[in-house]
Amino acid sequence: VIHLDKMASNKWVRESISAYLISRIVRDRIGLSSSNIEIEHQVSYNVPGLQVVDFIAGSVFQYLERGFPDYYRIIEKNVINGIQMD
């Protein structure tokens, strides 16, 4: 089961994202079964893993877009590769 953040309220957008993701998985797993893959769109407060992703994405956003490094400093030592674009 792949949990995605239900950030899009539009059902068509969610279904398009799911279809794209499934097509990429099928393409990248040539010869391997992907019939048991499920994609669920959840609000992040219901799925602990999505809460972690929200924190990381928010930390990076605040640091890169607004210049607030406070939360980024918490995860900085775990960043393997970073690219800053002008």
C-alpha positions in Angstrom: 0.0 0.0 0.0 1.3 3.4 -1.0 -0.1 6.3 1.0 -0.2 9.7 -0.7 -1.1 12.9 0.9 -4.7 13.9 0.0 -3.6 17.4 -0.8 -5.8 17.6 -3.9 -9.5 17.9 -3.2 -10.3 17.2 -6.8 -10.9 13.5 -7.3 -9.8 13.6 -11.0 -6.4 15.0 -9.9 -6.0 12.3 -7.3 -6.9 9.6 -9.8 -4.5 11.0 -12.4 -1.7 11.0 -9.8 -2.4 7.4 -8.9 -2.6 6.3 -12.5 0.7 8.0 -13.3 2.4 6.4 -10.3 1.1 3.0 -11.2 2.3 3.3 -14.8 5.8 4.3 -13.6 5.9 1.4 -11.2 4.8 -1.1 -13.9 7.4 0.4 -16.3 10.2 0.2 -13.8 9.3 -3.3 -12.6 9.3 -5.0 -16.0 8.6 -8.7 -15.6 7.6 -8.3 -11.9 4.1 -8.4 -10.6 2.5 -5.1 -9.6 -1.1 -6.2 -9.3 -1.1 -6.1 -5.6 -0.1 -2.4 -5.3 -2.7 -0.2 -3.8 -2.6 3.6 -3.7 -4.5 5.4 -1.0 -4.9 9.1 -0.6 -5.0 10.0 3.1 -5.0 13.2 5.1 -1.5 13.3 6.7 -2.7 13.4 10.3 -4.0 9.8 9.8 -0.7 8.3 8.6 2.4 8.8 10.7 4.7 8.3 7.7 3.0 11.2 5.9 3.4 13.3 8.9 7.1 12.8 8.7 7.1 13.7 5.0 5.1 16.8 5.7 7.6 17.9 8.3 10.6 17.3 6.0 9.0 19.1 3.0 7.9 22.0 5.2 11.3 22.3 6.7 13.0 22.4 3.4 10.4 24.8 2.0 10.8 27.2 5.0 14.6 27.1 4.6 14.8 27.5 0.8 11.9 29.7 0.1 11.6 31.9 3.2 15.1 31.7 4.7 14.0 30.2 8.0 16.5 27.5 8.9 15.2 26.5 12.3 13.4 23.3 11.4 15.8 22.4 8.6 18.6 22.4 11.1 16.9 19.5 12.9 17.1 17.3 9.7 20.3 18.8 8.2 22.7 16.2 9.3 20.5 13.5 7.6 20.4 15.3 4.2 22.5 13.2 1.8 22.5 15.3 -1.3 21.1 18.8 -1.7 20.9 21.0 -4.7 20.1 24.7 -4.4 18.8 26.3 -7.6 19.0 30.1 -8.2 
